[in-house]
């Protein structure tokens, strides 16, 4: 087998072109890029330009933080790039791109306004490392401030979760803000308080922000200050939600947000993941006041929508009577290729306690 990143033309039984792509290591032997062979640098440049044109249509106003490249959905499987103002953050989930990294960097640095390109490491099968390195341009700052629908957020591109911010929850954050006027809100697994900021900025009476990470909670307070919100008027707790009790978390609340980290990365953990989502649904549901809302989510790609909803239903049966209000998934800057079922990783739902 040629080394990863070798361009190959696949033929059908009659010798006709069936697919063109790059060889890779692991379960995926070839990352398919199309049917007919193309020069890789030109292919990369064209697909980056196409992805940028799509974002120009779908990114909302007063927003400079979004996903610029989303792997298979943008025709570059295994390539993810998030943009934070003038800084791009690149992650490679496939080693086939390592030989073509210079062409990828050139295409990204040609994006208007792109001043710095940082590469986040930590994908074991690709780079076997951790941390972040500059790929091109001016050194990226350790801390920067971006906008989302006009609200401001701290991003730490070298050390933050994912690439610095959970950009895929942007539209869900906005929705939570819209239903939080005059509400009391509890945000579990809050990270740096994105849902909390939207809720407080759009009129919530009190927001309680809970996360296991003390530095994340400090950044949540800073995000409140950046948006002219007084942290002293709200609650911030460093707490492990997985071991918390209903009594410790307080309530009841008008709105509860429960957005845990991925609970499964392999088949052996799938059963535990379903049990985890079930138990979290029970805990979060008990904290919702009658006629209140629970917003919950899963980024566990291995768990299907049906299995996840089943776990939520099982958990909420112990916490009152409920109705589904809204089901949603990835936002428009996270496109999913039509036949790439595995790309449908994000599940979000809002439910009303009757």
Secondary structure, DSSP 4 states (H G I P E B T S, - for coil): -PPTT-EEEEE-TTS-EEEEEEE-SSS-SEEEEESS---HHHHHHHHHHHHHHHHHHHSPTT--EEEEEEGGGGT-TTEEEEEETTEEEEEES-GGGGGGHHHHHHHHHTSTT--EEEEE---TTTT---SEEEEEESPPPSSEEEEETTEEEEE-TTTSSTTSS-GGGHHHHHHHHHT-TT-EEEEES-TTTHHHHHHHHTT-SEEEEEES-HHHHHHHHHHHHHTT--GGGSEEEE--GGG--HHHH---EEEEEEEPPP--SSGGGHHHHHHHHHHHHHHHHHTEEEEEEEEEEE--TTS-HHHHHHHHHHHHTTS--EEEEEEE---TTS---TT-GGG---EEEEEEE-
